[in-house]
C-alpha cells in the first residue's frame, strides 16, 4: 500500500545579506602569519569555511584560502 503524496510546505528562512568584513575594513592583503585572524575562517579541524557561511566576497575568499594554505605549509596554523 502506497502512501498518498502529501504536499509539504517549505518555509524559507529570511536572512540578512552578509557583507564582507574585509571589504568594510579595506583590507588589501591577508597575511599568512596572522594566525588569530585565519583561525576565524576555519573549522576546529582546520578546514576553510565556505563563502556562504563567512560572508566574504570572492576576491577575499581566494586570498584567504591562499593564506591558509601557505600557513599550513610553514605550520603557523595547525
Secondary structure, 3 states (H helix, E strand, C coil): CCCCCCCCCCCCCCCCCCCCHHHHCCCCCCCCCCHHHHHCCECCCCCECCHHHHCCCHHHHHHHHHHHHHHHHCCCCC
